[in-house]
């Protein structure tokens, strides 16, 4: 494969991506590949390998380190039973010089740039803190679930504490606790923050709307309480939409 310019390789799981990347690393270190080779040999500090997970980075780093060591031994011996190393040995004119290059690369592997995508981005932001306007010391959070749960717990408590008991009971029917609230909000917390194109007026927001409606519900007759219970049951339908809510309230007798 030519090592000049940009190349896109699409491969599914188990097709040898790690093997191929480790082999390309050797070619770049020694400038191998004939006409498809990079114009010059590249040192470890000039190479960047980026993958998805921490486990994959450790696997890649270990495979590359092992390949460098084994190819260096093959250069010193002048032969190898490994088909990959044999093919590379056939291209190496000065095997002693190649062994020295590989020894240096092997000693530099602890500093090799093998990162996850997010790890590399964090490193670049830290190294260029002034240019990027970021803090010098940052903590990379890979799992936001605990932060989201805590945010729901804090906001839920701050909202519920000032409420009357009756209003809090109505809200508790919908969200028993922070976990239920997070379940309702979680899909909106993925990706970019949603934009409200037509935010409701302050007088229409809850708990104001609930406060105005609750006295009428409290004074309602037993038949009214029954209709209220049926309406609340409709609210718990997973596929509930605005239209189905209106239809449900009309059917239960609340909306004429």
C-alpha positions in Angstrom: 0.0 0.0 0.0 1.4 3.5 -0.9 2.4 5.5 2.2 2.2 8.9 0.5 -0.9 11.1 0.9 -4.2 10.1 2.5 -5.5 6.5 2.5 -8.8 5.2 3.8 -9.0 1.5 4.7 -12.4 0.1 5.7 -12.4 -3.2 7.5 -14.7 -5.1 9.8 -13.8 -6.7 13.1 -11.3 -9.6 13.0 -9.8 -8.7 9.6 -6.3 -7.9 10.9 -6.4 -4.1 11.4 -4.0 -4.3 14.3 -1.6 -6.5 12.3 -1.7 -4.1 9.3 -1.1 -1.0 11.4 1.8 -2.6 13.2 3.3 -3.7 9.8 2.9 -0.2 8.4 4.7 1.2 11.4 7.7 -1.0 10.6 7.7 0.2 7.0 7.6 3.8 8.0 10.4 3.4 10.6 12.8 1.9 8.0 11.5 3.7 4.9 10.5 0.4 3.2 8.0 -0.3 0.4 9.9 0.4 -2.8 8.0 2.9 -5.0 5.1 2.9 -2.4 7.4 3.8 0.4 7.4 7.1 2.2 10.2 9.4 0.9 12.3 9.0 4.1 12.4 6.9 7.2 10.3 8.3 10.1 11.2 8.3 13.7 9.0 7.2 16.6 8.4 10.8 17.8 7.0 11.7 14.3 4.5 8.9 14.2 0.9 9.1 15.5 -1.4 6.2 15.9 -5.0 6.9 17.0 -7.7 4.3 17.9 -11.0 4.1 19.8 -10.5 2.5 23.1 -7.9 2.3 25.9 -7.7 -1.5 25.4 -7.0 -1.1 21.7 -4.2 1.4 22.4 -2.5 -1.0 24.8 -2.9 -3.8 22.2 -1.4 -1.7 19.4 1.5 -0.4 21.5 2.3 -3.9 22.6 2.1 -5.3 19.1 4.3 -2.5 17.6 6.9 -2.9 20.4 7.0 -6.7 19.8 7.3 -6.3 16.0 10.2 -3.8 16.4 12.0 -6.2 18.7 11.5 -9.3 16.6 12.5 -7.5 13.3 15.6 -6.2 15.0 16.6 -9.7 16.0 15.8 -10.9 12.5 18.1 -8.2 11.1 21.0 -9.3 13.4 20.4 -13.0 12.3 19.8 -12.2 8.7 16.8 -14.4 8.5 13.3 -15.1 9.9 10.6 -17.7 9.7 8.0 -15.0 9.9 6.6 -14.2 6.4 6.2 -10.5 7.3 9.8 -10.1 8.6 11.2 -12.1 5.7 9.5 -9.8 3.2 10.9 -6.8 5.0 14.4 -8.3 5.3 14.5 -8.7 1.5 14.1 -4.9 1.1 16.7 -4.0 3.7 20.1 -3.3 2.2 22.1 -2.6 5.4 20.7 -4.9 8.1 23.1 -3.7 10.7 22.0 -0.1 10.3 18.4 -1.2 10.3 19.0 -3.1 13.6 20.4 0.1 15.2 17.4 2.1 14.0 15.0 -0.5 15.4 16.9 -0.6 18.7 16.5 3.2 19.1 12.8 2.9 18.2 12.4 0.1 20.7 13.8 2.3 23.5 11.5 5.1 22.5 8.3 3.1 22.6 7.4 4.3 26.0 7.1 7.8 24.5 5.3 6.6 21.3 2.2 8.5 20.4 -0.5 5.8 20.5 -3.7 7.4 21.8 -7.4 7.1 21.9 -9.2 9.8 19.9 -10.3 11.6 23.1 -6.9 11.1 24.7 -5.1 12.7 21.7 -7.5 15.7 21.7 -6.9 16.2 25.5 -3.2 16.1 24.9 -3.3 18.7 22.1 -5.5 21.0 24.2 -3.1 20.7 27.2 0.0 21.3 25.0 -1.7 24.3 23.3 -3.6 25.7 26.3 -3.0 29.4 25.5 -4.0 29.0 21.8 -7.1 26.9 22.6 -8.1 29.0 25.6 -8.3 25.8 27.8 -7.1 25.1 31.3 -3.6 23.7 31.8 -4.9 21.0 34.0 -8.1 19.1 32.9 -9.7 15.9 33.9 -10.9 13.7 31.1 -14.4 12.2 32.0 -15.2 9.2 29.9 -18.4 8.3 31.7 -20.9 11.2 32.3 -23.6 9.0 33.8 -22.8 9.8 37.4 -22.6 13.5 36.7 -26.0 13.4 34.9 -27.5 11.5 37.8 -26.2 14.0 40.3 -27.4 16.9 38.2 -30.9 15.4 38.1 -30.8 14.8 41.9 -29.7 18.4 42.6 -32.1 20.1 40.2 -34.9 17.9 41.3 -34.3 18.7 45.0 -34.0 22.4 44.3 -37.2 22.4 42.4 -39.2 20.2 44.8 -38.2 21.8 48.1 -40.3 25.1 47.6 -43.3 23.2 46.4 -46.4 22.5 48.4 -47.0 18.9 49.4 -49.9 18.5 46.9 -47.9 19.7 43.9 -44.9 17.6 44.9 -47.2 14.5 45.1 -48.4 15.2 41.5 -44.8 15.4 40.3 -43.8 12.3 42.3 -46.5 10.3 40.4 -44.4 11.0 37.2 -40.9 10.9 38.6 -40.3 8.8 41.7 -36.7 10.1 42.0 -33.6 11.3 40.2 -33.2 8.0 38.3 -36.7 8.3 36.7 -36.1 12.0 35.9 -32.8 11.0 34.2 -34.5 8.3 32.2 -36.9 11.0 30.8 -34.1 13.5 30.1 -31.2 11.3 29.0 -32.0 11.3 25.3 -32.0 15.1 25.4 -28.6 15.1 27.0 -26.9 13.3 24.1 -25.0 15.4 21.6 -25.7 19.1 21.3 -28.1 20.8 23.7 -31.6 21.1 22.2 -32.8 24.6 21.3 -36.3 25.7 22.4 -37.7 27.6 19.3 -40.8 28.7 21.1 -40.3 28.6 24.9 -43.6 28.8 26.9 -44.5 32.0 28.7 -43.6 32.1 32.4 -47.3 32.0 33.4 -47.7 28.7 31.5 -44.7 26.9 33.1 -45.0 24.4 35.9 -45.4 24.5 38.8 -47.6 27.6 38.1 -50.0 25.7 35.9 -50.3 22.9 38.5 -50.8 25.5 41.3 -53.7 27.0 39.4 -55.3 23.7 38.6 -54.9 21.9 41.9 -57.6 23.7 43.9 -60.2 22.9 41.3 -59.1 19.3 41.4 -59.2 19.2 45.2 -62.8 20.5 45.2 -64.0 18.2 42.5 -66.6 15.6 43.1 -66.0 11.8 43.4 -66.8 11.4 39.7 -64.4 14.2 38.9 -61.7 12.4 41.0 -62.3 9.2 39.1 -61.9 11.1 35.8 -58.7 12.6 37.1 -57.4 9.2 38.0 -58.2 7.9 34.5 -56.4 10.9 32.9 -53.3 10.3 35.0 -53.3 6.7 33.9 -53.3 7.9 30.3 -50.2 10.0 31.0 -48.2 6.9 31.8 -48.7 5.5 28.3 -45.2 5.3 26.7 -46.3 6.4 23.3 -48.3 9.4 24.6 -48.3 12.5 22.4 -49.9 15.9 22.6 -52.9 14.7 20.4 -53.4 11.6 22.4 -53.3 13.5 25.7 -56.1 15.8 24.4 -58.1 12.8 23.3 -57.6 11.1 26.6 -58.8 14.1 28.6 -61.8 14.5 26.4 -62.7 10.8 26.8 -62.4 11.0 30.6 -64.7 14.1 30.7 -62.2 16.8 31.7 -62.1 18.6 28.4 -65.4 19.2 26.6 
